[in-house]
Amino acid sequence: MQPHFDALFAESVRSSPSLSPSSSSSSLSTHGATQAATQGGNYDEPPSKIDLRALDYVTDYDSHLMCPICHVPFLHPVVLECDHTFCNSCLKEYREGASSGARSRCPTCRAVLSSGPRKASRLIVNMCNETKVRCPNDDCQEVLPRGCVEHHATKECPHERLRCPDPKCDKLVKRRNHVPAQCIHISHIECDCGAVIELGKGEWLRHKDEDCPNTGVKCEECGQRISASDYPGHICNPDDDHSCPGKQYGCTDDFSPEDSEAHLKSCPLARLAPHLQKQSQLLQSLQEQLIMVKVRNEVLENGFEKIHDVLNDRVLPYVSHSDHSPAEASDIEEIERDHIPSALSQRDLLMPAHLGDLTPSADPDSLSISQTQQHLLALHESLRGNVSNIENNISTLTNTISDLDARTSMQIMNETLRIKEDLAHTSAALFSTRAQVQWLMNRERVGQQQQAMGIRGRAPSAQPPVSNQAPSARSSVSEGGDSSGQGQSLEGQPSASILGSSPSFRPQIRRQSGGSQERVKL
Amino acid sequence: MFTAKRLAKAKQKLPPGIELVKADDFREWQVDIQVLDDNPLYNNQVFRLSFIFSDNYPIESPEVTFINVPPSSDAAPSSSQSQPQTSQPPTPFPGRPIPIHPHIYSNGIICLDLLGTAGWSPVQSVESVCMSIQSMLTGNSKNERPQGDEQFCQSMGVRGPNGWSGWRSGGTGRGLKDVRFAYDDDTV
């Protein structure tokens, strides 16, 4: 509280140094407040009821967020012209405490300031208000951000001390015990342990004797703290009991510790107690075994269910797929019809019966339990064997199908090969006939030309048609895949040598004829 | 009061050559300081500073003086106790003299503008004051007391529980702040 008062009263304190801030009066506070409000350039922070600078800061905070004057994270930070930041109240206190020359200077760098401080950015304010502090009220261990602590400590905290509602009573009362418009100090009393007890009903004595953990009565023998009212009947050391050992088996006799020996001798239950204890132990172990057996049964049931699923999911789809060989598929179906329903029926009918046997009386049936277990195991095994058989069948089926596939594809291959060969033959024949037709046509044309030449006269006009013919012959040769027939025909031309004249035409013919002769030999 | 919090935090970290001797309350602290450079004037010597904080610290400056501790008066009992156990001869407590410096009077009063009302800034701390005095000693080369040392010491009298008793402070125990220094020498 002190620095806040300082902030408010510092002006008046400075004018009269003998007056200490602690001797505060209401008139002074209003005076200080008006003075603070009239100071130019400063903004007024909302008055806080608790001193946020004197709080217990739980965690370490960034030293950059620390006000250089009070060394805690900035409280309502303001920034000076020279870019130094301080708490608003720290700066105010500094200015009020400083000499007139230093008042308009920055405390850190002593730069002369012409304008007043301005508010720091919200970012810094938020970062500073985020630091964790402990609630300042005694007994309250709450840790919360500084921005929330004032609300908590003055509005919510159950440990906050409030003024007693009775104006004549100057005591304080915790918020959790506070009753509006009623002074609880008249009718109630607060114990050291924190409880509030109403007076006048004998409750206070009862509390002190029985409830209060601080008082109560301590047993001299065992050191246990018990309520005072129980003390006369208190029995020390419940471990070292003098009760009958057969008590839990039905002995209802009450006796004093001195008579215990006589009772032990006379009580039949006490003598039977060791035997009964053994029996109960045996019962317990048998029960444990029964639980084990149940667990195993469950496991087996799960196994059956899995097998059923396997049959449904794996085997049946295979059966529907294997359409190629209907005989074998029907086989599989028969197997399924034979085995699965039986397994199901056995499980559905036998298992509950066995379980019914098991559950009510466990002990004498342990032999039969193991038998049924074995039976179930055997069934399980046989089912598994069946499944594997079916799987084998399916695999052989798939093998035969693939065989068939291969065979048919081979046949198709053979057929196509033969057809291909035929096609090649026919195309070859076609080519040879075309070549012959060409040769014949050429011959006819040449004959016609010669006739025309004979009619017109001499050579020069004979050349163009020949040179025209040469490229056509060449192209036909180079284009043809099988030029055997054509080569023959071309060779036939010069040997016939009706034309024999043109020198540019001949070497080409020769070359072509050599190549074609080789091909013919091949 | 955040002053106590602030001072308590200053205890945690102190730079080299500065050692807290007594910090039982938030009224007076004693700090040993050492000159770390090999200045021949203060070689291997340790000096004791006394900080007296007012209620308004850090707005008001603390009263900082050197105090003189005669040799083997303070730590002697503890060292004599440990003597029979350890074979090493215990180093006798060398005492804490008042350093000779043109700005330090023989009664321990320091003439430093930082500690006056005008020079003080609430930004300063115990740590920073110690470092300023350290550097003040480090930079000194004159083996002399200030002018008028004897007169000043007589006028100030002796420091008692109520402050200085001499006429200069009026015998009323007013603090050092009313003593006016002329901070004219910038060479040191």
Contacts between the chains, C-beta under 8 A, distances in Angstrom:
chain1	res1	chain2	res2	distance
A	2	B	1	4.9
A	3	B	1	6.7
A	3	B	2	6.0
A	6	B	56	7.9
A	20	B	55	8.0
A	51	B	1	7.9
A	51	B	2	7.1
A	53	B	2	3.9
A	53	B	5	7.4
A	54	B	1	6.0
A	54	B	2	4.8
A	54	B	4	8.0
A	54	B	5	6.0
A	68	B	122	7.5
A	68	B	123	4.3
A	69	B	58	6.0
A	69	B	59	7.7
A	69	B	122	4.2
A	69	B	123	6.4
A	70	B	2	5.0
A	70	B	6	6.3
A	70	B	58	7.7
A	71	B	2	7.8
A	71	B	5	7.5
A	71	B	6	4.5
A	71	B	9	6.0
A	71	B	125	7.8
A	72	B	2	6.5
A	72	B	5	7.1
A	72	B	6	7.9
A	90	B	122	7.1
A	93	B	59	5.1
A	93	B	122	7.8
A	94	B	59	5.9
A	94	B	121	7.9
A	94	B	122	5.2
A	97	B	56	6.2
A	97	B	59	4.0
A	97	B	60	6.1
A	97	B	122	8.0
A	98	B	59	7.9
A	99	B	117	5.9
A	99	B	118	5.7
A	101	B	118	6.7
A	102	B	118	6.4
A	102	B	121	7.7
A	107	B	121	4.5
A	107	B	122	5.5
A	107	B	123	4.9
A	108	B	121	7.0
A	108	B	123	4.8
A	110	B	121	7.2
